[in-house]
Amino acid sequence: MKAFFRGVLYVFRGVRAYYSDKTLWKYGLLPFLLLFLLYFSAFFACFHFLNSWKFWIVFLLLLFLVPLTLSLFYETAGGVFFDYLLAEYARKNHLPGPPEGGGKFWTFLLDTVKFNLISLVLALVLLFLPVAGQLLFLLLVGIRNGETWLLPALYFYGRTHEEMKKPLRQKWMLTCGFGVTLTLLLSIPFAGLFLLPSLTIGGLLLVAENFLPGKEE
């Protein structure tokens, strides 16, 4: 369980790092605006269908699937800023930089969309199972959301999710602690608007301290 709680701490380390440095805030501005539009549309749909059975469909989607869809929308629309955000933070805090030639941004973007869509399908299947399904849902979303928010840092360092599957599996409790915590926080209405950029930095710290050469076990 020690690894799980270490993963939890990386979420809050990322939040502190992002909000303590105003020069980083500009990299989260466009994703902030896009997510605000997404939230506004979703809540408008809830009120629009308030007296209809469709309300409950929209409400359940908001309650259970927002953490996954936020990752997908944010990384697709705001992902262009990831390398800049991570490079700026790594430079100012003396962390290792990307390999020569930079990271693999476009590969990251395509893999992220695919990864999140698979997660979404798996989550939908588990969501409608009996009680055990709800517990498995939380565990699945936690692990996969944790890996999702490590992808920007992994690709920043020139790695791919495919080649990192084994190291991630070996330290799954660390990733799970990171992912479950951020998933619960993102389930709070509007929290994603303020947390998402900092999760990218939290992921960078986790990767730099646990998955770079010399850190892998």
C-alpha positions as CSV (number, residue, x, y, z in Angstrom):
1,M,0.0,0.0,0.0
2,K,3.0,2.3,0.4
3,A,3.3,2.6,-3.4
4,F,-0.5,3.4,-3.6
5,F,-0.1,6.3,-1.2
6,R,3.0,7.5,-3.1
7,G,0.8,7.7,-6.2
8,V,-1.8,9.7,-4.3
9,L,0.9,12.3,-3.4
10,Y,1.9,12.8,-7.0
11,V,-1.5,14.3,-7.7
12,F,-1.1,17.0,-5.0
13,R,2.5,17.6,-5.9
14,G,1.4,18.4,-9.4
15,V,-1.3,20.8,-8.2
16,R,1.2,22.6,-6.0
17,A,3.8,22.8,-8.8
18,Y,1.4,24.2,-11.3
19,Y,-0.3,26.8,-9.2
20,S,2.9,28.0,-7.5
21,D,4.3,29.1,-10.9
22,K,2.2,31.6,-12.8
23,T,4.3,31.3,-15.9
24,L,2.8,27.8,-16.5
25,W,-0.8,29.0,-16.4
26,K,-0.9,30.1,-20.0
27,Y,-0.5,26.5,-21.2
28,G,-3.8,25.5,-19.5
29,L,-5.9,28.5,-20.8
30,L,-7.3,27.0,-24.1
31,P,-8.1,23.6,-22.5
32,F,-9.8,25.5,-19.7
33,L,-12.0,27.3,-22.1
34,L,-12.8,24.2,-24.1
35,L,-13.7,22.2,-20.9
36,F,-15.9,25.1,-19.7
37,L,-17.8,24.8,-22.9
38,L,-18.1,21.1,-22.5
39,Y,-19.4,21.4,-18.9
40,F,-21.8,24.1,-19.9
41,S,-23.3,22.0,-22.7
42,A,-23.6,18.9,-20.5
43,F,-25.4,20.8,-17.7
44,F,-27.6,22.6,-20.2
45,A,-28.7,19.2,-21.5
46,C,-29.5,18.1,-17.9
47,F,-31.8,21.0,-17.4
48,H,-33.3,20.7,-20.9
49,F,-34.4,17.1,-20.2
50,L,-35.2,17.8,-16.5
51,N,-38.8,16.4,-16.7
52,S,-37.9,13.6,-19.1
53,W,-36.5,10.1,-18.7
54,K,-33.6,11.3,-20.8
55,F,-32.4,13.4,-17.8
56,W,-31.2,10.3,-16.0
57,I,-29.2,9.2,-19.0
58,V,-27.4,12.5,-19.2
59,F,-27.0,12.6,-15.4
60,L,-25.4,9.2,-15.2
61,L,-23.1,10.0,-18.1
62,L,-22.0,13.2,-16.2
63,L,-21.6,11.3,-12.9
64,F,-19.7,8.3,-14.0
65,L,-18.1,9.0,-17.4
66,V,-17.0,12.6,-17.0
67,P,-13.5,11.6,-15.7
68,L,-12.8,9.5,-18.8
69,T,-14.4,11.9,-21.3
70,L,-12.5,14.8,-19.7
71,S,-9.2,13.0,-20.4
72,L,-10.2,12.4,-24.0
73,F,-11.4,15.9,-24.7
74,Y,-8.6,17.6,-22.9
75,E,-5.8,15.6,-24.4
76,T,-7.2,15.9,-27.9
77,A,-8.0,19.6,-27.8
78,G,-5.3,20.8,-25.4
79,G,-2.6,18.3,-26.1
80,V,-0.7,20.6,-28.3
81,F,0.4,22.5,-25.2
82,F,1.7,19.4,-23.3
83,D,5.2,19.4,-24.6
84,Y,5.6,23.2,-24.0
85,L,4.2,22.8,-20.4
86,L,6.4,19.8,-19.6
87,A,9.5,21.3,-21.2
88,E,9.1,24.6,-19.3
89,Y,8.6,22.8,-16.0
90,A,11.4,20.4,-16.5
91,R,13.8,23.2,-17.5
92,K,13.0,25.4,-14.5
93,N,13.1,22.5,-12.0
94,H,16.2,20.7,-13.4
95,L,14.4,17.5,-14.4
96,P,15.7,15.5,-17.4
97,G,14.6,16.9,-20.7
98,P,13.3,15.0,-23.8
99,P,15.7,12.9,-25.9
100,E,17.3,14.5,-29.0
101,G,14.7,15.3,-31.5
102,G,12.0,15.9,-28.8
103,G,9.1,13.7,-27.8
104,K,6.6,11.9,-30.0
105,F,3.7,14.2,-29.8
106,W,1.6,13.1,-32.7
107,T,2.0,9.4,-31.8
108,F,1.0,10.4,-28.2
109,L,-2.1,12.1,-29.4
110,L,-3.3,9.2,-31.5
111,D,-2.5,6.6,-28.8
112,T,-4.2,8.7,-26.2
113,V,-7.5,8.9,-28.2
114,K,-7.4,5.1,-28.8
115,F,-6.5,4.4,-25.1
116,N,-9.4,6.5,-23.8
117,L,-11.9,5.1,-26.2
118,I,-11.1,1.6,-25.1
119,S,-11.3,2.7,-21.5
120,L,-14.7,4.2,-22.2
121,V,-16.0,1.0,-23.7
122,L,-14.7,-1.2,-20.8
123,A,-16.2,1.3,-18.3
124,L,-19.6,1.2,-19.9
125,V,-19.6,-2.6,-19.8
126,L,-18.6,-2.7,-16.1
127,L,-21.0,0.1,-15.1
128,F,-24.1,-1.9,-15.8
129,L,-22.9,-5.0,-13.9
130,P,-24.2,-5.7,-10.3
131,V,-22.3,-4.4,-7.2
132,A,-19.0,-6.1,-8.1
133,G,-19.1,-4.2,-11.4
134,Q,-19.1,-0.9,-9.6
135,L,-16.0,-1.8,-7.7
136,L,-14.3,-3.1,-10.8
137,F,-15.4,0.1,-12.6
138,L,-13.6,2.3,-10.0
139,L,-10.5,0.1,-10.1
140,L,-10.4,0.1,-13.9
141,V,-11.0,3.8,-14.2
142,G,-8.4,4.5,-11.6
143,I,-5.7,2.4,-13.3
144,R,-6.4,3.5,-16.8
145,N,-6.9,7.2,-15.8
146,G,-3.6,7.0,-14.0
147,E,-1.9,5.6,-17.1
148,T,-3.7,8.2,-19.3
149,W,-2.1,11.1,-17.3
150,L,1.3,9.5,-17.5
151,L,1.2,9.4,-21.3
152,P,2.1,13.0,-21.8
153,A,5.3,12.5,-19.8
154,L,6.1,9.1,-21.3
155,Y,5.9,10.5,-24.8
156,F,7.7,13.7,-23.8
157,Y,10.6,11.4,-22.9
158,G,10.3,9.5,-26.2
159,R,8.5,6.4,-24.8
160,T,5.3,4.8,-26.0
161,H,2.6,3.2,-24.0
162,E,3.2,-0.1,-25.8
163,E,6.9,-0.3,-24.8
164,M,6.0,0.8,-21.2
165,K,3.3,-1.8,-20.5
166,K,5.6,-4.1,-18.5
167,P,7.1,-1.3,-16.3
168,L,3.6,0.1,-15.7
169,R,2.3,-3.3,-14.8
170,Q,5.2,-3.9,-12.4
171,K,4.3,-0.6,-10.5
172,W,0.5,-0.8,-11.0
173,M,-0.1,0.1,-7.3
174,L,1.7,3.4,-7.8
175,T,-0.3,4.2,-11.0
176,C,-3.5,3.1,-9.3
177,G,-3.0,5.5,-6.4
178,F,-2.3,8.3,-8.8
179,G,-5.3,7.4,-11.0
180,V,-7.9,6.7,-8.3
181,T,-7.1,10.0,-6.6
182,L,-7.4,12.1,-9.8
183,T,-10.5,10.2,-10.8
184,L,-12.3,11.0,-7.6
185,L,-11.2,14.7,-7.8
186,L,-12.3,15.0,-11.4
187,S,-15.8,13.6,-10.3
188,I,-16.3,16.9,-8.4
189,P,-18.3,19.3,-10.6
190,F,-16.0,21.8,-12.3
191,A,-12.9,20.5,-10.6
192,G,-11.5,19.4,-13.9
193,L,-11.4,22.9,-15.1
194,F,-8.7,23.7,-12.5
195,L,-6.9,20.4,-12.0
196,L,-6.2,19.0,-15.5
197,P,-3.0,20.9,-16.3
198,S,-1.5,20.1,-12.9
199,L,-2.2,16.4,-13.5
200,T,0.2,16.6,-16.5
201,I,2.9,17.9,-14.2
202,G,2.1,15.3,-11.5
203,G,2.5,12.6,-14.2
204,L,5.9,14.1,-15.2
205,L,7.1,13.9,-11.7
206,L,5.9,10.3,-11.3
207,V,7.6,9.2,-14.6
208,A,10.8,11.1,-13.9
209,E,11.2,9.6,-10.5
210,N,10.1,6.1,-11.3
211,F,10.2,5.1,-14.9
212,L,13.3,6.7,-16.5
213,P,16.5,4.7,-17.0
214,G,18.0,4.0,-13.7
215,K,14.6,4.4,-11.9
216,E,13.0,1.2,-13.3
217,E,13.2,-1.9,-11.2
